[in-house]
Amino acid sequence: MDIKADALVKSMYEAIDRRDIAAAMEFIDEECVYQDLNFPEPFKGKEAVRKLFEKSCESIPDDLLFVIDDITTEDPLAVGVVWHVELEGIPLPNGRGVSFYRLSKETGKLVFARDIVEPPIKPGDVSFFIIRLISPLVRKFLKPQQENKKPGQPLVSLFFWLLAAAYIYILLLSPPDQILPGEPAWAIQPDTLQEVLDESINFFFVLPILNAIGIHTMKAPTVHPVSEAFFNFAVGWMFMFLPLMLADRRGDSLPKVAIWGLGMFLTNAFLTPYMALRAAKPIPEEEDNNIKKGAIARVFGWIGLLVGTTAVVWFFFARPEFGGVSERLQYFVEQLTSQRLTFAFAVDLILFSIFQAILLGSVQPVGSKRRWLRFIPFWGLVAWLIL
């Protein structure tokens, strides 16, 4: 071998400091993998490394230099470097770093590199807390498994991720009148916020019903019955998803209760990612899917039945001062075409129908007498929970 690793790296640094990309590339192997941890992906191949060097040299001042502070010399094929950058002889703040380089035995050129640059934010002891926090998640979600996966699963999971991204952007974040009318979450108006708050206070019609039977400990806000019913019907459907998600063996490694709890506030902003995550999980054996439901499922089913039935009646007949059936239907159409919140709940009902069919189809094995219930929106889930 004509050159040792430490000498090669020193020569490469000198070429970079001269901005002589051609000279620096003389030391790079055709199969080089260069990991600059400022970037999410490594640069693979000599041409990719050339582009990295060119972009780096074009993006920094001409008088910014890489200075080697220490370098190992014992191994002819591998070297570690401690370095810093300086500008006109002045060390640059947050400009320190360490690198590791390995040469190819065959060509004597750089075949692997990893650069680690000093981070501008130094979390200190917080970093240990973060490590402890994410360690259980790493073990649970990133540990390789012997999985019973089908070839199309990654595509299904990708579809649900794209659906989640579209849902969040279009319904929650897109600017007014770019795609949909009405204000996004970041520009929500006080009257819309007050309506959401009032509907939340009248959750599951508990407070209005208590007022109606003479209990006035707290007065229920007056909300248009159409919006009130639509809100509670959607939230009641999401409410019933918990026992179904718990029975879904394919999602056993996922934090189902936490996802469901967040979904009670933002529905498919969390339920759709759950569907994406479970789609990437192994498919359980069919005999594992015949789950026996407990009393908790029946409680959820009866609550869903009461809320859903009340919502339908409420939509058409509650608060008669808001007009008859035709006026209410006209109001609903107006809200659907002008208010993003109402449109979002309509999309929720469509997605709930799809996800109910998928999850019930997974829980109820092929040949089950109740498998057909998955195709009846809302009421099919009520029946499955109660029966």
Secondary structure, 3 states (H helix, E strand, C coil): CCCCHHHHHHHHHHHHHCCCHHHHHCCEEEEEEEEECCCCCCEECHHHHHHHHHHHHHHCCCCEEEEEEEECCCCCCEEEEEEEEEECCEEEEEEEEEEEEEECCCCCCEEEEEEEECCCCCCCCHHHHHHHHHHHHHHHHCCCCCCCCCCCHHHHHHHHHHHHHHHHHHHHHCCCCCCCCCCCHHHCCHHHHHHHHHHHHCHHHHHHHHHHCCCCCCCCCCCCHHHHHHHHHHHHHHHHHHHHHHHCHHHCCCCHHHHHHHHHHHCHHHHHHHHHHHHCCCCCCHHHHCCCCCHHHHHHHHHHHHHHHHHHHHHHHCCHHHCCHHHHHHHHHHHHHHCHHHHHHHHHHHHHHHHHHHHHHHHCCCCCCCHHHHHCCCHHHHHHHHC
